[in-house]
């Protein structure tokens, strides 16, 4: 268990570097995977209860709509608090996100240029976790679909194409970002 001094030191360190994800994570230094695992502890039993009561299709539809709205609002709020162009906001969010993701995905960079960033995620602990729970659709909503909301913060200067994800059964996730450069 952490001592009071350890907790104060962590808070001071967090205060020294602004955390753009504070609205989603608070001041707790959780990785994204840890946050998602905590969310799943609540959401999985709730979703299963709703499925039993409302039927799978209707319960999934409600969950999807609610989680997409929550994520979209969250990233719009984060983007709204950042200064700079949409591209600069997107860059800041991605930099902060990759710090939270850490080694929970394996990334293979294919191209990194001012006007394009292309990479594949070849291994994903998020997909592993949600498959073990038997809830890959929920995993896609909580993790994969946030990429669309982050892209929206960067729009129209940043566009993303992704045709497949590990969460939905593919061998890798294919991310292709195009960035407007110049005036």
C-alpha positions as CSV (number, residue, x, y, z in Angstrom):
1,X,0.0,0.0,0.0
2,X,1.3,3.5,-0.9
3,X,2.2,5.8,2.0
4,X,0.7,9.3,2.3
5,X,4.1,10.7,1.3
6,X,4.0,8.6,-1.9
7,X,0.5,9.7,-2.7
8,X,1.5,13.4,-2.2
9,X,4.6,13.0,-4.4
10,X,2.4,11.4,-7.1
11,X,-0.1,14.3,-6.9
12,X,2.7,16.9,-7.0
13,X,4.2,15.2,-10.1
14,X,0.8,15.1,-11.8
15,X,0.3,18.8,-11.0
16,X,3.6,19.7,-12.5
17,X,2.7,18.3,-15.9
18,X,-0.8,19.1,-17.1
19,X,-2.7,15.9,-17.8
20,X,-5.2,16.4,-20.6
21,X,-6.9,13.2,-19.6
22,X,-7.7,14.4,-16.1
23,X,-11.5,14.6,-16.9
24,X,-11.4,10.8,-17.8
25,X,-8.8,9.5,-15.4
26,X,-8.8,12.0,-12.5
27,X,-5.4,12.4,-10.8
28,X,-4.9,8.7,-10.6
29,X,-2.0,7.5,-12.7
30,X,-3.8,4.6,-14.4
31,X,-2.9,3.2,-17.7
32,X,-5.7,3.1,-20.3
33,X,-5.9,-0.7,-19.9
34,X,-6.4,-0.4,-16.1
35,X,-9.1,2.2,-16.6
36,X,-10.9,0.0,-19.1
37,X,-10.6,-3.0,-16.8
38,X,-12.3,-1.0,-14.0
39,X,-15.0,0.2,-16.4
40,X,-15.6,-3.4,-17.4
41,X,-16.2,-4.6,-13.8
42,X,-19.3,-2.4,-13.8
43,X,-20.4,-2.4,-17.4
44,X,-20.2,-6.1,-18.1
45,X,-22.7,-7.3,-15.4
46,X,-24.9,-4.3,-16.1
47,X,-25.0,-5.0,-19.9
48,X,-25.7,-8.7,-19.3
49,X,-28.6,-7.8,-17.0
50,X,-30.0,-5.4,-19.6
51,X,-29.6,-8.1,-22.2
52,X,-31.6,-10.6,-20.1
53,X,-34.4,-8.0,-19.5
54,X,-34.5,-6.2,-22.9
55,X,-33.0,-8.7,-25.3
56,X,-29.5,-8.7,-26.7
57,X,-30.1,-6.5,-29.7
58,X,-31.9,-3.7,-27.8
59,X,-29.5,-3.7,-24.9
60,X,-26.5,-3.6,-27.1
61,X,-28.0,-0.8,-29.1
62,X,-28.6,1.3,-26.0
63,X,-25.1,0.6,-24.7
64,X,-23.6,1.5,-28.0
65,X,-25.4,4.8,-28.3
66,X,-24.7,5.8,-24.7
67,X,-21.0,4.9,-24.8
68,X,-20.5,6.5,-28.2
69,X,-22.1,9.7,-27.0
70,X,-20.0,9.7,-23.7
71,X,-16.8,9.2,-25.6
72,X,-17.5,11.8,-28.3
73,X,-18.4,14.4,-25.6
74,X,-15.3,13.5,-23.6
75,X,-12.9,14.0,-26.5
76,X,-14.6,17.2,-27.6
77,X,-14.3,18.5,-24.1
78,X,-10.6,17.6,-24.0
79,X,-10.0,19.1,-27.4
80,X,-11.9,22.2,-26.4
81,X,-9.5,22.8,-23.5
82,X,-6.4,22.6,-25.7
83,X,-5.0,25.5,-27.7
84,X,-3.8,25.3,-31.3
85,X,-5.1,24.1,-34.6
86,X,-7.2,20.9,-34.8
87,X,-4.0,19.1,-36.0
88,X,-2.1,20.4,-32.9
89,X,-4.9,19.2,-30.6
90,X,-4.9,15.8,-32.3
91,X,-1.2,15.6,-31.9
92,X,-1.4,16.5,-28.2
93,X,-4.2,13.9,-27.5
94,X,-2.3,11.2,-29.4
95,X,0.9,11.9,-27.5
96,X,-0.9,11.7,-24.2
97,X,-2.9,8.6,-25.2
98,X,0.2,6.7,-26.2
99,X,1.7,7.4,-22.8
100,X,-1.4,5.9,-21.2
101,X,-1.4,2.9,-23.6
102,X,2.3,2.1,-23.0
103,X,3.2,-1.4,-23.9
104,X,-0.4,-2.7,-24.0
105,X,-0.2,-2.7,-27.9
106,X,2.5,-3.5,-30.3
107,X,2.8,-1.0,-33.1
108,X,4.5,-1.5,-36.5
109,X,5.1,1.9,-38.2
110,X,4.8,1.7,-41.9
111,X,5.1,5.4,-42.8
112,X,5.7,8.6,-40.8
113,X,5.7,11.8,-42.8
114,X,4.3,15.3,-42.3
115,X,1.2,14.4,-44.4
116,X,0.7,10.7,-43.4
117,X,1.1,8.4,-40.5
118,X,0.4,4.7,-41.2
119,X,0.8,1.9,-38.8
120,X,-0.5,-1.5,-37.7
121,X,-1.3,-2.6,-34.2
122,X,-0.1,-6.2,-34.3
123,X,-0.8,-7.2,-30.7
124,X,-3.5,-5.8,-28.4
125,X,-4.0,-6.6,-24.7
126,X,-7.3,-4.8,-24.8
127,X,-8.6,-7.3,-27.3
128,X,-7.2,-10.1,-25.2
129,X,-8.9,-8.8,-22.1
130,X,-12.3,-8.4,-23.8
131,X,-12.2,-11.7,-25.6
132,X,-11.5,-13.4,-22.2
133,X,-14.7,-11.7,-20.9
134,X,-16.6,-12.8,-24.0
135,X,-17.4,-9.1,-24.7
136,X,-15.4,-8.0,-27.8
137,X,-18.2,-5.7,-28.9
138,X,-18.0,-3.8,-25.6
139,X,-14.3,-3.7,-25.9
140,X,-14.6,-2.2,-29.4
141,X,-16.9,0.5,-28.0
142,X,-14.7,1.4,-25.0
143,X,-11.4,1.3,-26.9
144,X,-11.4,1.0,-30.7
145,X,-14.2,3.5,-31.3
146,X,-12.5,6.3,-29.3
147,X,-10.1,6.6,-32.2
148,X,-13.0,8.0,-34.2
149,X,-13.6,10.6,-31.5
150,X,-10.0,11.6,-31.4
151,X,-9.9,11.9,-35.1
152,X,-12.9,14.2,-34.9
153,X,-10.9,16.6,-32.7
154,X,-8.3,16.8,-35.5
155,X,-10.8,17.2,-38.2
156,X,-10.8,18.4,-40.9
157,X,-7.0,18.6,-40.8
158,X,-6.6,14.9,-39.8
159,X,-8.5,12.0,-41.3
160,X,-8.3,8.3,-40.4
161,X,-9.0,5.2,-42.3
162,X,-9.2,1.9,-40.4
163,X,-10.7,-1.1,-42.1
164,X,-10.1,-3.8,-39.4
165,X,-9.3,-4.3,-35.8
166,X,-7.9,-7.2,-33.7
167,X,-10.9,-6.7,-31.3
168,X,-13.2,-7.6,-34.2
169,X,-11.2,-10.7,-35.2
170,X,-8.6,-9.4,-37.6
171,X,-4.9,-10.2,-37.3
172,X,-4.0,-6.6,-36.9
173,X,-5.5,-3.1,-36.7
174,X,-4.7,-0.9,-39.7
175,X,-4.4,2.8,-39.0
176,X,-4.0,5.2,-41.9
177,X,-3.9,8.9,-41.0
178,X,-3.7,11.7,-43.6
179,X,-2.8,15.2,-42.4
180,X,-3.3,18.5,-44.2
181,X,0.0,20.4,-44.4
182,X,0.6,24.0,-45.2
183,X,-2.0,26.6,-45.7
